[in-house]
Amino acid sequence: MMDKTQLVARSGAQTPDSGTHTIDTTCAYCGVGCGIRGQVTPETREVVVEGDPSHPANYGKLCSKGMALGETVGDTGRLLHPVVHGERRSWNEALQTVAQGFIDTLIEHGPDSVAFYVSGQLLTEDYYVANKLMKGFIGSGNIDTNSRLCMSSSVAGHKRAFGSDTVPGCYTDLEEADMLVLTGSNLAWCHPVLNQRIKAVKQQRPHMKVVVIDPRRTDTCDLADLHLPVNPGTDVALFNGLLAHLAQKGAVDEDYVQAHTEYFTEALVAAMEDAGDRPVLAKTLGVSDYELETFFQWFADTEKVVTVYSQGVNQSTSGTDKVNSIINCHLATGRIGRPGMGPFSITGQPNAMGGREVGGLANTLAAHMDFDDPEQWQLVQKFWGAEQLARKPGLKAVDMFDAVDSGKIKAIWIMATNPVMSLPNADKVKRALEKCPLVVVSDCMADTDTTRLADVLLPAAGWAEKSGTVTNSERRISRQRALLPALGEAKPDWWMIAAVARQMGYGEAFDYASEADVFREYAQLTATDNNGARDLDLGLYSHLDRAGYDAMPPRQWPLPAGKTPPDHDLRLFGDGVYFTPSGRGQFVAVRHRAPASQVNTEFPLVLNTGRIRDQWHSMTRTGLAPRLCGHLPEPFISVNDRDAGRYQLKDGALADVTSAWGNIRVRVQVSEQCKTGQVFVPMHWTDIHANKARVATLVGENVDPTSGQPENKYTPVKVAPWYGQSEALLVSREPLANLQTDYWAMSRVNGGHLYRIVSALPAAELDGQLRALCKGANDQELSFGHSDQGEFRRAIVREGQLHLAYSLAESFGTRDFSWLGDLLEGDFADGAMRALLSGQPDKSLNAGKLICACKQVGYNTLCSAVREQGLETVADLSTATQAGTGCGSCIPELEQIIARERADAVA
C-alpha cells in the first residue's frame, strides 16, 4: 500500500527532501511519450527508472534508452552557470546582456534582424513563452524549431488535407488494424515501444498483415509479411499507383468521397499519370510487379488499415506531397478516424507535437491558428495584448541560418538544440554563427558543437529537473515532473525567456509565477472563440489550479470546457467533418518528382541518414550511459558487399565519404541492409564524440518548397578507402583534451572513455604523441612491448589507480577490443594487469561486443550459451542470458547469432 509521502510525490507536487520516493514523469526521447516511474533518492541524486504501467502510451514498457535514463542525470558535462564571452557571470548580468543585445539590434535593424531557433526538447510551456515573445512582442515571425527537420512536411500535408495539423488516430489503432503499412519508419529502432506493441498483437493475430516500405532492410522488416525496398524518393509514385489501383478495382468508397471530400477527380488524374503500366511503375520503384500487386491488393481488400510514416517520408524535397499521397488513399477508402484505420504520423522528438501546437514553427501563429486568417490574427493579438504582433510568417530553419550567414539576422537565441551538428550543410551553419554579432545558447550541456560558438551561455534545467507538459504522437498531453532539483544555477527555459522579456520592457505580459501559470494561459488561448471551430481546444484546463496541474493525468486533446474527458481513446474525423472551409477533406493532386540532387559519375551513391538503436540525436544524453555506447560505438557507413568490392572498401576499415557539400571519415560496415548503389550513415556523431563524423556536413540545403524540410534521405556521395599507418585503442578516466589525429572516435565506458584512434603517422610517432598528451609529471608508467616492433601497450597509473592505457599497432583489423572498456572498473587488479600484459581479455572481461543494452549481455556470452547449452530459439537464449527480455530491440541480432552458431555446429 502506498503511503502519503509516495502519494504526494506521485502527484507531482512538492517532493520530500530526503528518503526514496516515487515520481511519475515522461520519457525524454522519442514521440511515443512513454510514462516513466522514477525511484528517487534526493541525497545522492540517484534515480532508478522503470516504465509506468498505468500510462496508456507504453503500459510499463521502455526501450533501451528509456531504461538507461537514470544513468544520465548526473553533473557530467553540465552547464551550471551563466557565461558571457567566456567568463562566468550572474544571472542578472547575463539576462541584461541578452536583453540589451536584442534591444540594440531591434532599434538599429528592425524586428526581422533577430531570431529564435528552438527545439522539440523544450516543454510546451517553454515553447509557448518563446513564441509569445518573438511573434507577439518583438513582432517577428522568426522563431523556428528543429522539428522543421523532422515533421514539418507532415504538418503541411495535414493542413492541406484536413485544414488543420491533426493526427487523427491513436496507438490502439496499431493494435486494432488488420493491416499495418510502415513506410519511411524503422520502428524497431526509432520507436521500439510501439514496435513491441505491434509485435505482441502480431503474435496473437498472425493473420494481421504488416508491410514495410523502406529502401533498407532494417530490423523492422522482421515483423513484415512483405518488404518493399523501393528506390529512395519514389513514395509518391507508389501511393499514386495505389490510388489508381483502388479506383480501377472498385475499392474507392464512393459514398464517403461524395459526402465528405473534395477534389478526388483531380487527384486521381494525377495518380493515373504516375501509375502508367504496372511493369513501368515497378521498375521506377525498384520492386517486382508481383510485390507491387500484392501490396495493392492487400490494401484494397483490407478495411482496417493504418499507414504509419515518419522521417523516410518527411525528409524529402517532395515530403509534403508524399504525405498527401498517403492521405489520399485513406480518404478514397473512407479509412480514417475509425478504430484500426487512418494515416499516422509518428513524431521523432518528445515534444515536437507540443511545439507545433503552440506555434513554434515560423509559418504558424499560435495554438493552431495562422497568419493568413484575419480573425485568428486579431484573436491572438487581443488575447496577448500584443500591439506588435507579427503579421507574416518568419524564416524557416534553413532560410533562417542563411539569413544569419548573409548578415540579415544579427542576433539569434538557440534553445536546447545543436544546429551546427543537425542542419544541412552544417559547416556553413558553423561559419554563419562564427560571424553573427550575438549568439545566445541556452542548454543543459556545456560543450556542444553550438555552445562552442556562443557569446552568451544560459544554463538550462535538464530532463530530470524540468516541470511542464509534453504532447506525444497520438495527441496525448502528459506531465513531465521534476525528479531532482536543478544543478548549479540552471533554470527552466520558460523562466529565462520570461526574464529576458521583462528586461526588454514586456513585464506585464510575462509575469508568470510558475509553469502552471503558463500552461493555464495557453489553454485559455486554445479555447478562446473556439466552440469546435478549431481542432486544438484545451478549455478544460482554462482554470486549472496548481494542484490540478500537478495531478494532471495523460489525456488526448481536444479537451473542451464543460465536457467530461472521455475514458477511451479519442479519434478525429470519424464523422467525416474536417477543419477546411467547406468542412470536407481535401484530396491533393500530387505527382512524383525526383530528388533535387541526382547521382552522377562523380557522386554515384545515394546516402541515407537516420538513427541507430541505442543513441538519440547528438548523444548529449545517451552518450553519457556506457551501456548505450557498446552496441555501435563508432560512426560508420553501411554499404552493400557489391559496392564494397567495387570501391575497394573493407569491413572494419576506414573510408572517406564525400558529397558536393562536405566530407566525413567513418568505419566501413559491410551489410546487406542497403541495396546496391545506396549507403547509410547514422546522424548522431558530433565533434564532441568524433573528429570528422558530422553527417549533416554532407547534406545539401535542398528543401521541400511547401514545408521547408530538408532532403536528409537522398544525398549523392562517393566513398573511398582511407589508410592510416597506425592505430590505437585507448581508455582513460578523463576525456582527452586537444587530441589531434587523422581519425578518432570516443564512447563512454564504465569509469571513463574509450577512444579508437587511427593516424597517418608510424606507430612509434603516434606513441610519442599520445604519451606527451596523456602522461602527468607524477604518473607511474608501464609499457609492454616496443612501439616499433608489432603490438605495443602502455599504461599510466595515477595514485594507485589505472588512469589511462592504450594498445598500439599498425592495424587491429576486426579484433574485438570491447573488453578494454572494463579496465577502469574498480582497482587496478590482477585481471586488468593480465589483460594489459597479454593484449587479450581476462575471462572476467570477455563478454564481447554489447548486443543487449537493456540487460548488458555481450556477443561472446551469447555465443557461448548457444554452443554450450545447445540453444535453438530466442526464448531459450533469453531464459539463459536475459538478453531480449528488456525492450526486445536486440531480438533480430539474437536470431542471427543462433543461426550462425547452429550453422557452424552443423558444419
Buried (B, 14 or more C-beta within 10 A) or exposed (E): EEEEBBEBBBBBBEBEEEEBBBBBBBBBBBBBBBBBBBBBBBEEBBBEBBBBEEBBBBBBBBBBBBBBBBBBBBEEBBBBBBBBEEEEBEBEBBBBBBBBBBBBBBEEBEBBBBBBBBBBBBBBBBBBBBBBBBBBBBBBBBBBBBBBBBBBBBBBBBBBBBBBBBBBBBBBBBBBBBBBBBBBBBBBBBBBBBBBBBBEBBEEEEEBBBBBBBBBBBBBBBBBBBBBBBBBBBBBBBBBBBBBBBBEEEBBBEEBBEEBBBBBEEBBEBBBEBBBEBEEBBEBBBBEBEBBEBBBEBBBEBBBBBBBBBBBBBBBBBBBBBBBBBBBBBBBBBBBBBBBBBBBBBBBBBBBBBBBBBBBBBBBBBBBBBBEEEEBBEBBBEBBEBEBBBEEBBBBBBBBBBBBBEEBBBBBBBBBBBBBBBBBBBBBBBBBBEEBBBBBBBBBBBBBBBBBBBBBBBBBBBBBBBBBBBBBBBBBBBBBBBBBEBBEBBBBBBBBBBBBBBBBEBEEBBEBEBBBBBBBBBBBBBBBEBEEEBBBBBBBBBEBEBEEBBEBEBBBBBBBBEEEBEEEBBBBBBEBBBBBEEEBBBBBBBBBBEBBBEBEEEBBBBBBBBBBBBBBBBBBBBBBBBBBBBBBBBBBBBBBBEBBEBBEBBBBBBBBBBBBBBBBBBBBBBBEBBBEBBBBBBBBBBBBBBBBBBBBBBBBBBBBEBBBBBBBBBBBBBBEBBEBBBBBBBBBBEBBEEBEBBBBBBBBBBBBBBBBBBBBBBBBBBBEBBBEBBBEEEBEEBBBBEBEEEBBBBBBBBEEEBBBBBBBBEBBEEEBBBBBBBBBBEEBEEBBBBBBEEBEBBEBBBBBBBBBBBBBBBBBBBBBBBEEEEBEEBEBBBBBBBBBBBBBBBBBBBBEBBEEBBEEEEE
